[in-house]
């Protein structure tokens, strides 16, 4: 497996969101294969970067290949991977993983045994991986992160509407492995 560096992320956010499907994401050795992502860009009214830089979204305007971590609804941490050139404000939300590494640690953090529910959703995923605000702005090509690209996945990648937003809902910027039991929500049938 080949580690991903900053150059992988220095591209259009939609391209990166699709390309991340099948990549192995590890945080301190726990994680698995990315099965669901969502793209967010500065020109996107649903994006945290739409209104410009703030203290909360500063990492999103940083260099590509870094983490942007924010608290959603005051309860769930969400992990995003910053894309495009520094200052642009684009990131990919990691929505779901198929757990493959450090499953015991993830079960302990989540307090459950069901592998299907360990990382199916951005809040669950972050809790399982131990992601908190402390990782905001951290480079993705250095510990505690490892992003590894293996063979191209033979599984079909679907696209569709993003989840839980009220603006720009018509953009098909959600990507995932068709039929994966680890998705946060199944894709509608074609």
C-alpha positions as CSV (number, residue, x, y, z in Angstrom):
1,X,0.0,0.0,0.0
2,X,1.2,3.5,-0.9
3,X,1.0,6.4,1.5
4,X,-0.9,9.4,0.3
5,X,0.8,12.8,0.4
6,X,-0.3,16.4,0.1
7,X,-0.2,16.2,-3.8
8,X,-3.1,13.8,-3.7
9,X,-5.2,16.5,-2.0
10,X,-4.1,19.4,-4.2
11,X,-6.9,18.8,-6.7
12,X,-10.6,19.6,-7.2
13,X,-12.5,18.5,-4.1
14,X,-15.0,16.4,-6.1
15,X,-12.2,14.4,-7.7
16,X,-10.6,13.8,-4.3
17,X,-13.9,12.8,-2.7
18,X,-14.4,10.1,-5.3
19,X,-10.8,9.0,-5.3
20,X,-10.8,8.6,-1.5
21,X,-13.3,5.7,-1.8
22,X,-11.3,2.5,-1.1
23,X,-8.4,4.4,0.6
24,X,-7.4,3.0,4.0
25,X,-7.6,5.7,6.8
26,X,-5.9,5.0,10.1
27,X,-5.7,7.2,13.2
28,X,-3.3,5.7,15.8
29,X,-3.6,2.4,14.0
30,X,-7.4,2.2,14.1
31,X,-9.6,2.6,11.1
32,X,-10.4,1.0,7.8
33,X,-11.4,1.4,4.2
34,X,-13.2,4.7,3.3
35,X,-16.7,3.7,1.9
36,X,-18.4,7.1,2.0
37,X,-17.4,10.8,1.5
38,X,-18.9,14.2,0.8
39,X,-17.3,17.2,-1.0
40,X,-17.5,20.8,0.2
41,X,-16.1,23.8,-1.7
42,X,-15.8,27.5,-1.1
43,X,-18.4,28.3,-3.8
44,X,-20.8,25.8,-2.2
45,X,-23.4,27.5,0.0
46,X,-23.6,24.3,2.2
47,X,-19.8,24.6,3.0
48,X,-18.4,26.0,6.2
49,X,-16.0,28.0,4.0
50,X,-18.7,29.8,2.0
51,X,-18.6,32.9,4.1
52,X,-14.9,33.1,4.4
53,X,-12.3,32.2,7.0
54,X,-13.2,32.1,10.7
55,X,-11.4,30.8,13.8
56,X,-13.6,27.6,13.5
57,X,-12.9,26.8,9.9
58,X,-9.3,28.1,9.6
59,X,-7.8,24.7,8.9
60,X,-10.1,24.4,5.9
61,X,-8.2,27.3,4.3
62,X,-4.9,25.8,5.2
63,X,-2.6,23.7,3.0
64,X,-4.0,20.6,1.3
65,X,-3.4,17.3,3.0
66,X,-4.4,18.4,6.5
67,X,-7.3,17.6,8.8
68,X,-10.2,20.0,9.4
69,X,-12.1,18.8,12.5
70,X,-15.3,20.6,13.7
71,X,-18.0,19.9,16.3
72,X,-21.4,19.2,14.8
73,X,-24.6,20.1,16.7
74,X,-22.4,20.5,19.8
75,X,-22.0,16.7,20.2
76,X,-20.1,15.0,17.3
77,X,-16.6,15.6,16.0
78,X,-16.4,15.4,12.2
79,X,-13.2,14.6,10.2
80,X,-12.6,16.4,6.9
81,X,-9.5,16.2,4.7
82,X,-8.5,19.6,3.2
83,X,-8.1,19.9,-0.6
84,X,-7.0,22.3,-3.3
85,X,-4.5,25.1,-2.8
86,X,-4.0,26.9,0.5
87,X,-6.6,29.6,1.0
88,X,-9.3,28.0,-1.1
89,X,-11.5,26.5,1.6
90,X,-12.3,23.0,0.2
91,X,-12.5,19.7,2.2
92,X,-13.9,16.2,2.0
93,X,-16.0,15.0,4.9
94,X,-15.3,11.3,5.7
95,X,-18.8,9.9,6.3
96,X,-18.1,6.2,6.8
97,X,-15.4,3.5,7.0
98,X,-15.5,-0.3,6.7
99,X,-13.6,-1.1,9.9
100,X,-10.5,-3.3,9.4
101,X,-7.8,-2.2,11.9
102,X,-7.9,-1.7,15.7
103,X,-11.5,-3.0,15.9
104,X,-11.1,-3.7,19.6
105,X,-10.1,-0.1,20.4
106,X,-12.9,1.2,18.2
107,X,-15.5,-1.0,19.9
108,X,-14.3,0.2,23.3
109,X,-14.5,3.9,22.3
110,X,-18.0,3.4,20.9
111,X,-19.2,1.0,23.6
112,X,-20.7,-1.5,21.2
113,X,-19.9,-4.7,19.4
114,X,-21.6,-4.2,16.0
115,X,-18.9,-3.6,13.4
116,X,-21.6,-2.2,11.0
117,X,-22.3,0.7,13.4
118,X,-18.7,1.4,14.5
119,X,-17.9,3.9,11.7
120,X,-21.2,4.4,9.8
121,X,-21.7,8.2,10.0
122,X,-19.2,11.0,10.6
123,X,-19.9,11.3,14.3
124,X,-19.6,7.6,14.9
125,X,-16.5,7.4,12.8
126,X,-14.8,10.2,14.7
127,X,-15.7,8.6,18.0
128,X,-14.4,5.2,17.0
129,X,-11.1,6.7,15.7
130,X,-10.6,9.0,18.7
131,X,-10.8,12.1,16.5
132,X,-11.3,15.4,18.4
133,X,-10.4,19.1,17.9
134,X,-6.8,18.3,18.9
135,X,-6.4,16.9,15.3
136,X,-7.6,20.1,13.6
137,X,-4.9,21.3,11.2
138,X,-2.7,18.2,11.7
139,X,-0.9,16.9,8.5
140,X,-2.4,13.7,7.1
141,X,0.9,12.3,6.1
142,X,2.3,12.1,9.6
143,X,1.3,10.4,12.9
144,X,-1.3,9.8,14.2
145,X,-2.7,9.6,10.6
146,X,-2.0,7.1,7.9
147,X,-3.7,7.2,4.5
148,X,-2.9,4.2,2.3
149,X,-3.9,3.6,-1.3
150,X,-4.0,0.0,-2.3
151,X,-5.2,-1.6,-5.5
152,X,-8.0,0.2,-7.2
153,X,-11.3,-1.0,-5.7
154,X,-13.4,-3.1,-8.0
155,X,-16.6,-2.1,-6.1
156,X,-18.9,0.3,-7.9
157,X,-18.8,3.9,-6.6
158,X,-22.2,5.7,-6.5
159,X,-22.8,9.4,-6.3
160,X,-25.8,11.2,-4.9
161,X,-27.2,14.1,-2.8
162,X,-25.4,15.0,0.4
163,X,-27.0,14.3,3.7
164,X,-28.2,16.6,6.4
165,X,-27.9,19.9,4.6
166,X,-30.5,22.5,3.5
167,X,-28.5,24.4,0.8
168,X,-27.1,23.1,-2.5
169,X,-28.9,19.8,-2.0
170,X,-29.0,19.2,-5.8
171,X,-25.3,18.7,-6.0
172,X,-24.4,15.0,-6.3
173,X,-21.3,15.4,-4.1
174,X,-21.8,12.4,-1.9
175,X,-19.8,9.3,-2.9
176,X,-19.9,5.8,-1.6
177,X,-19.5,2.1,-2.3
178,X,-22.7,0.8,-3.8
179,X,-24.4,-1.7,-1.5
180,X,-21.9,-1.4,1.4
181,X,-23.4,-2.3,4.7
182,X,-21.1,0.3,6.4
183,X,-22.6,3.4,4.7
184,X,-24.3,6.0,6.9
185,X,-27.3,5.7,4.7
186,X,-28.0,3.6,1.6
187,X,-28.0,5.3,-1.8
188,X,-31.4,5.4,-3.5
189,X,-31.9,2.7,-6.1
190,X,-31.2,4.0,-9.6
